[in-house]
Amino acid sequence: MTTTPEEFFAKGLVEQSPPSPPISLDIPQNPSGSSEGRHHIPDNMMLPHISRMLFEDDNIDDNLSDDPALLKVQQPFAQILSCPPFGANIRNMEGSNDLLQDGCCEETAHDLVLSKSSEVVQAFLKGMEDANSLLPKDNLVDSIVTKSTCHSGAKKRYNIDDHHEEARTSKAIMTMKEAENNSANDIIDEMMLHAYQTCIRGMDKLCVTMENKNRKCSGRKTSRDDVVDICTLLISCAEAVAGNDHMRARELLKKIKKHASETGNATQRLAQSFTKGLEARLVGARGQIPQSLIIGRPSYVDFLEAYNLYFTACCFNRVAFIFSIMTIMKSMVGKNRLHIVDYGMHFGFQWAGLLRLLATREGGVPEVKITAIGPPKHKSYPAERIEEIGCRLRKCANKFGLPPFKFHTVMKKWEDVSIKDLNIDIDEVLVVNDLFNFSSLMDESVFFDDPSPRDIVLNNIKKMKPDVFIQGILNCSYGSSFLSRFRETMFYHMALFDILDATIPRESKSRLVLEQFVLGSCAVNAIAFEGVDLVEHPEKYRQWRARNQRVGLRQLPLKSRIIEVVKDEVMKHHHKDFFISEDGQWLLQGWMGRVLFAHSTWVAEDSDSR
């Protein structure tokens, strides 16, 4: 498993605030005065091109205009321009008589009109290629054009057309962006202010939809695709890739693709994503997905809608939010100042819910300060994006009637964030929060003699001496080889795809975004890349417990009330195959017996000295 849906949305969607993908339009350029490509000019541009060649400004050299060779070249074109309009082709051109009347060479134009000939008219009617054949092959006309300027009226008209086209295109793009931003803002505001009600309504709708689908499909026979063991084929293909048996790997990929489908059942959809990872590894991807495997990126609004659907259908993030909020509320009993240090802030939805509760708690309204630590790869996640979240949280605080709300950002490598960056006051409750982010830290340093980056971060948290460190982790372990990582990634993702198949209709567009662009991208990264190119390096909760204790953190016991609340919420509102359990003071979440996420609370061993 490479990353959680929560983190991926933060990197791809918030990045896209524009979060939307760039809109590019091919804007046709209006003709210029250049003579380049004159032998292949489109028909509707022929007469303006000829006009620019024939009619020049007054300041052209008189000797040049009297050149017999030039006059000989000009005569057939003048006859064409002076002909009365015939048929649709001439009506579609720029009016050459208008150009003659507007031009500064009035006398010359009059002479040219008198000399028109029926032969040239008939040549013109044969087609524009005949006119094209009349263009001189030597450089005489080129030298004339380079010394001349376009006819003033025509030049002005083309400049105006070009300006209008750019204005229309710019206005269309701005309108599209404004509409998308408005839709995105509506979704975020709804989740900020009414996340619980929105989730409950969404779950009720999904339950009704899935019940209807299940009734319709109850008598359906098992298809051939359901019989094929796609997971076994995927593992066999991975073994062939690991053994550099490319011929067998490609044969297996062809067989897998026959049963893979992004609109099929959970296993078929999983295969659709995993074949891309195997193909990328076969072609020797080095930190970059081959262009042939890249498909169009969904819009920012599509990602937000997909996140909203994930939040509704799966209990994982909601349970994580409840666990964090109840832990903080317990720590704030009898206290009036709160400081939250949030590693890898995403949308901040849980903090909006916390602000609402703090505003209505007994014992007075506290002062609240949040310090957002940017993601480890913050170049693709600028501080301005996190500040936008801060602005939304300030609006929520004002709406709920909290005292002045403080929000700060720290954009550093997580290993470099220390207590001096946080402006901690002695009388405030300090809460450090990580929700599924620390697995993105390298488990070991690139340099063998240096300490592990995640050990450095945990040690810095210990030095902060927080009142509570709230940790949420992905319960997954890649092992030390490609095959072990492939198997673990496949089984982990199989559980997630199965959850979506059990809770969301197959024709859902947002489900497709979740599976193919969020979970699928994570799987491709885990399968195709190695070393520093891997986005995630997850560990199971027992490994994290040993690591935390090694750096000097002490685990706190779980609160029985919190366990009761989250169990009740999952049982009442979510699918029966979700489960909540506990082990070694960890709150565990999973699906059909497989633990997928885990949560715990910690303090420094010497926390009493703070």
N, C-alpha and C positions, 0 to 999 in steps of 0.2 A: 504494500500500500504506500503510495507516494505522498499523498496529502489528503486532507479532508475536504469535503465539499465546502465547508465554512471558509477554509483558507483559500482555496482556488477561486471562489467568487470574489474574495477580497482582492486577489492579484489581478484577474481578468476582467471583472465587472467594474470595481472602483477605479482601476486603471483607466476604466472606460468612461469615467465620468467626463470623459466622455466615455465614459464607459462605453460609447457606441463605437463600432468600427468605422474607420474613415470612409466617407462617401466620395467617390471619384467619378467625375463625368468627363467624357471626351468632348471638349468644346471645339467645334470646327473653327479654324482660323480663317479670317477674311483674306482675300488676295492682297498681296503687297505689290509694290512696284518692281520687285525683282524679276529678272528675266530667267531665273533658274527653272528648269523643267519646262521650257516653253513648247517642247515638241509633244507634250502629253497633257495639255490643258483640258479640263472637262468642258463639255459643250456649253454649259450655262455660263462659263467664264470666258468664252472666246471673244465676244464682242468687246467687253471692257478691256481685255488684254490688247486687242487691236487698237482700240481708241487711245490707250496710253502710249502705244508705239507711234501713232500718227500725229496726235495733237500735243504740241509742246508749248512751253511758256515763251513769252516774247524775248527772253534773254538768251535763247539758243543762238549759236553762232550763225550769222547770215550766210557765210560762205558754205557752211555745212548744209543748210536748208536748200541751197541752190544746186547741190551736187546732182548731176544727171542720173547717177546710179540710184541715189536715194529717191528721186522723183519716179524712176521706173518702178522701184519697189512699192512706193506709196500708192500708185495709181489703182491697182486692183483692189486694195483694201478700202480706198475711198469710195470706189464704185459699190462695194458691198455695203458699206455704211449708209450710202445715200439711197439704197433701194427701198421702195415702199414695203411695209411688212407683209409677209406671206406666211400664213398658217400659224400653228401654235408655237413652233420653235422660235420664230422671230418675236412673237408677242411675249415670250418668256424672257427675252433678253432685255438688257438695259437699253433705253431709247437712244440710238446713235444720233438721230437728228437733234435731240435735246442737247447732246454733248456738243454737236457742231454749233448750235445756236448760242450755247453758253460759253463756248471757247473764245479765247482772245484772238485767234487767227481767223477772223470772220471772212475776209476776202478769199483766203485760201479755201475755206470751206465752201464758199459759193461756187468757185471754179470746179471743185471736186464734185459737187452735186450735178453741175451741167454735163459732166463727162461720164455719167453712169452708162453702163452698157448692158444689153440683154444677155450677152454671153456670160457675164459675171453673175447675173441674177440666176441663170440656170445652173451655173457651177455651185452657187450657194445652196440651191434647193437640193442638190445631190447629197448634201450632208456636210457636217462640220469637218469631216476628215479632209474634204477637198480644200476647205479654207486653211486647214492646218498644213496641207501640202504646199500652200502658197508662201509659207513663212520662209525667209531666206536662210540658207545654210551657212553663210559666212558670218563674220563677226561685225559686219557693217552696222546692222541694226542694234546689236549689243552695245556698240560704242555710242550710238545715238541715245539709247535708253539710259545708259549710265550717266549721260550728261543732262538728261531731261528730268522733269518732275511729272508726277501724275496730274492729270487734268484736275483743276481745283474742285470742281463740282463733284466728280466721281470720287476723289480722295476723301472729301468731306463725308459723302454718303457712306462709304465703307467704314470710316472711323466711327460714325454714329451707329451703324449696324453692329460693329464689333462691341462698342460700349453697351448697347442695349442687350446684346446676347450675354455679355458678362454679368450685367446687372440682373437679368432674369435668372441666370444660373445661380448667382450668389443668393438671390432672394429665395429660390427654391431650396437651396441647401440650408439656409438659416431657418426657414419654415419647418423643414424636416427635423433639424436639430432641436428647435424649440419644442415641437410636439413630443419628441422623444424625451427631452429633459423634463417636461411637464408630467409625462406618464411615470418616469422614474421617480420624480419627487413625490407623486401621489402614493406610489407603492411604499417608499421609505417612510413617509409620514404615517401611513396606516400602520406599518409595523412598529414604528416608534411609539405611537400613542395608543394603539389598540391591538397589540400583538396577541394577547390572550383571546380576546373575542374573535379576532380574525382567524386564529388557529382553530378554535372550536367550530366556527361556522364552516370552515374549509373541510374539517374532518367529517362533519355530518354529511356534507355533499358527497365526499369521496366514498363514504360507507354506502350511501344509497346507490351511487353509480356502480360500485363494485358488486353489490348484491344483485342488481339487475343483470350485470354482465355474467355473473356466475350461474344465474338461473338459465340464461340463454345457452351457455356453453356446457351445461351439465350432461347433456346427452351426446356430446361430440366424441367421435372415436379418436383413438391415439394415432397421431400421424407418424410417418416414417422418420421425420426429424426428431420426434420425441424418443424414438428407439435408439438412434445413433448416440453413442457416448462421446459427445464433443469434448468433454473435459479430458478424457483419456487421449484423444487425438491431439489436443493442445499440449499435453505433457510430453507425448511422444515427439511432437514437432520441436518443442523446446530442447529435448535431449539431443535431437539431430543437430540443432543449431549449436548447442554447447560442444558437440563433438565435431564441428566443422563439416558435417555431412550435408552440404547445401542441396545436393540433388534430392535426397530423401526429404529434407525439410520443405522444399518447394512442392514436392508431390503431396505431402501431408497438408500443406497450406491450401492447395487446390481442392482437396477433399473437404477440408474444414469450411472453406468459403461456400461450398454448395449448400451447407446447412446453416450458415451464418446469416443473420438478418437483423437490421436495426429496428424492425417493427415486429419481430417474432416473440417467442417466449424468453424467459430470463437467460437461459443458456445460449440461445441463438444470438441474443443481443451482446452477451459477454464475448462470444466468439468474434463478433463484428469488430469489437474494440481490440481484442488481444491479437488478432491477425495483423493489425497495423503495427503493433509493437514488435512482433516477430519479423515482419517484413523490413522494418527499419533496422533491426539488428543484423539481418542478413546482408543488407547493402552497406553495412559498416558505418552507421550513423555515429557521429562524434559530437555530441552535445547539440545537435540540430536535427529536427525531423525532416526527412526528404520532402521536397516540394510536392511530389506526386501523392503523398499521403495526407497532405494538408487540405482540409475542406473549409468552406466559408465559416467564419466565426459569427456566432449569434450576436445580436445587438445587446446593448446594456440593459434594456428593458426585458429582453428575453432571459438574460441571466438573473435579473431580480425576480422575475416571475417563477423561474425554476427554483431559486433559493426559497421563495415563499412556499412553493409546493413541497419541497423537501422538509421544510420546517413543519408543515402541516401533516404530511404523511408519516414522517419518522419522529420518534420521540426523543432522539439523541440530543439535539441542541436544546430542546425545551427542558429536558431533565438537567442538562448542564447549567442552564440559566437559573433554574429553581435552586439547584445545589449552591451556586455562587451567591445568589441573593439572600437565601436563608442563612448561610454562613456569615455573611457580612452583617445582616441585621442582628444576629446573635452577638457578634463582636461589638456592636454599637450600643448595647444596653448600658445606660448611664453615661454615655459619652456624647460630645457635642461637635467633634471635628473628625472628618473622614478624609483620608487620602488613599486613592486607588492607583496603583501602578499596574497598567495593563500592557502585557507583552503582545505585540502583534494584533492591535485592535482591528476589528473587522467593521461591522456596521454600528456597533454600540447599542444594539437593541436591548440587551439585558440591563444596561445602565439607565436607560429611560425608565424601565420598570422599577429599578431600584430607587430612582429619584422620586417616583410617584409614592412608593411606600414610605420613604423617609419623610416626605412632606406631610404624611398623615399619622406618623407614629406618636405614641404617647411620650411625654417628656420633652417636647419641644423640637423644633426643626434644626438640624445640624448644618454646619458649613461643610461643603463638599468640594474636593479638588481631585481631578483625574489627570494623571500623567500617562500619556499614550506613548509607548515605545514602538517605533516603526518596525515593520517586518525586517528580517535579516537581510533580504535583498531589496533594500529600500530605493534603489535607483529606478525600479519600475513602479514604485509606489511613493510618489512625492509627498512631502510634508503638507502641501496644499490640500491633498485629499483627506488627510487626517484632520486638518483644520476644519474642513467642511463638516465632518462628523461632530467636532467640538461645537461648531455653531448650532447644529441641530440640538445637541444636548443642552446648550445654553437656553435655547428657546423652550425646551421642555422644562428646564428648571424654573424659568420665569412663569411659565403656564401653571406649574404646580405650586408656585408661591415659595420657592426655596430662596434663602439669602444669596448674595452674589456668588455665582458658580464659577470656579476657576478650572481652566483646561490648558494643559501644556503638552508639548510634543518633544520627544527626544529622538532625533534621527541619527542613530549610530549603529555600528555593529554591536550586536547584543553582548559580545564578549567585552566590549569597551564601556558598557553602561555600568556606572558605579553609584554609590550613595551620594556623591557630591553633585551628580546631575539632577537630583530629585527635589532639593530644597525641603527636606523633611523637618517638621517641627516636632518637638518632644511630646507635646500634649495631643497629638492627633493619632487616631487609629490608622495604622498603616496596613493596607491590604495589597499583596502582590498577587496578580492573577495571570494564569496561562491557560488558554483553552485550545488544546490540540496543536500547539505551535512549536514546542521544543523539539519535536522529532525532525524539524527542518534543520536543526543544528547538526553539524558533523559529530558522530559519536566518538571519533578519534581525530587527532590533529593530522594534517598533511605531513608535518614533520614529527617523526616518531618520538623525539626527545621532549616535545612540548605537550602540555596537558590538553585533554579533550576540551573542545570549545563548549560543550554542554556542561562539563564539570566546572569550567570557569564561570559560566552564567549562574549555575546553582550556588557556587561559592560566593559570588557577589550578592546574591539574594540573601544568603545567610548573614553577610556583613550588614545588610540593611536592617536586620533584626525586626522583621515584620510581625505584627500581631497575628497575622495568619497568611500563609502562602497557599493559595488554592490552585491545584494542578489537575488538568484534564489531559488524558493521553489516549493515543490510538493503541489498542492492544494487538500489536502485530510485530513480528520479528523477521527480518530478511535473511538472517544467517550470513554465512561467509562465502557462498557461491551463487552463481547465476541460477542454477537449478533450484536451490532452496528458496531463493528470492521469488522465482517464478511461481513455484507451488504456493507459497504463502500469499503472494499477491492474488493469485487466481482464486484460492479458497475464500480469502477476505472479500474480494469483489463479488464472488458468487453469492455470498450472503447479502451484500448490498443490492445486487441486481434482483435477487429473489424478493427482498423487501419491497422494492418498487413494483415488481410484478404482482405482488399480493395486495398492494394498496392503491395503485394508480392504473387507470385504463391504458391499454397498450397504444391507443391512438393519440394519447396526450402529447402535444408538441413540447411542453415543458419537461415531460419525462424524457423525451429524446435528447433535449439539451443536457439534462442531468447525466444521462448514461454515456452519450457519445462525446460530449465536450468537457464534462467535469470529471466523472469517474474514468471515462475512457482516456482522457489526456494523462491522468495520474498513472494509469496502467501502462500506457505507452512509455512514459518516462522510466518507470521501474523496470520494464522489460528491455528497452533499447539501449540504455545508457549505463555507465559505470562511474565509480569514483565521485569526483567533485561535480559531475554532471547530474547526479541523482538529486532530485529535489528533497526526498524524504529518507530518513534513516530511523524508522520507528523501532521501539522496544516494547516488550510486554510489561505489564504493571509490576511483576515481581522483580524484573531487571531495574526498573525505575526506583523501586523501593530500596534495593541494595545501593544504587548510585546515590540517592539522596542521603541515605544514612552515612555513606562513605565521606561526603563532603561536610557533614556536621549538622544535618537537619533532623528534627525529631517529629515523627508522625503523631498527629492528634487523633483521638478516637472519633468515630462517626457519631453524629447526633441521631438518636433514635427517632426523633420527631421528623427530621429531614427524610429519613428512609420511609417513614409512613406516608408522608405527603407525596413523594415521587412515585411510590408504588400505587397509591390510590389514583393519581393522575393518569398513569399509564394504563391501569386496569380499566378505568372508566372511559377513556377517550381513544385508545389506540388498539391496534390489532392484537389478537390474543397471543401471537407467537413472539411478541416483544417480552423481554423479562428484565427484572431488576433484582440483583442479589448483592451480597457483600462477602468480602474475603480479606482477612488481614487488615481491617480498617480501610479498605477500598470499596467504594460504591461502584458496582459493575453493571454495565448495560450490554444487552446482546439480543440475538435473534436465533430462536430455535436451538438453544444450548450453546451457541458460539459467542464468547465474550468479544465485543467489538470496541468498547470504550470503557475507561475507568477514571474515577475521580477520588481525590484524597486531599487532606489539609495537613500543613506542616508549619513548624516554627524552628528558629535556630535553637541549638542545644542550650545556649546561654542567653535565651531570650529575656529572662527576668532582669538582666542587667540594663536593658534599654530604658 
